[in-house]
């Protein structure tokens, strides 16, 4: 709540009045890791993810309209708005539709991105962490249980690890791997 920029983002997302809406992923993870590393300068985010859940309006065009509304008020923020009621199809997941935004978050690639913030009706910050916060606080990157179940999804996870290169920003970050080299239990640097 002391971070004025983050509160501005949360209030902007809340003003859209979207059902089951959260600002999630890197927005939360980066703040926590910056703070725990003692950084005073904010990590530049490639986007600020706003998710919501509305099965009655699954059209991507609406998402673009919402992004534009946010950009009109805050043009310096790289907004990304996604209705999680359709994202199981976009992600080519061979699963049932998500039941909520929190259900969708639980199926994000990494446990440390499966995080969201929203404001309650009294303006208090609410955290959703369907995979817990232990990995976040311990700087451990591991796939969510959903991604571990599929070879195809694990390939996406591996590509994300290489692309994101989180270790270059946060030196304490480690990746969890098991004895055969797959990403599960034992830690190693990335």
Secondary structure, DSSP 8 states (H G I E B T S, - for coil): ---HHHHHHHHHHHHT--TT-EEETHHHHHHHHHHHHT--S----S-EEEEE--TT---HHHHHHHHHHHHHH-TTS-EEEEETTTHHHHTT--S---SSHHHHHTTSSBGGG--EEEE-TTS-EEEE-TT-SHHHHHTEE-B-HHHHT-HHHHHHHHHHHHHH-GGGT-TT-EEEE-TTSSSSSEEE--
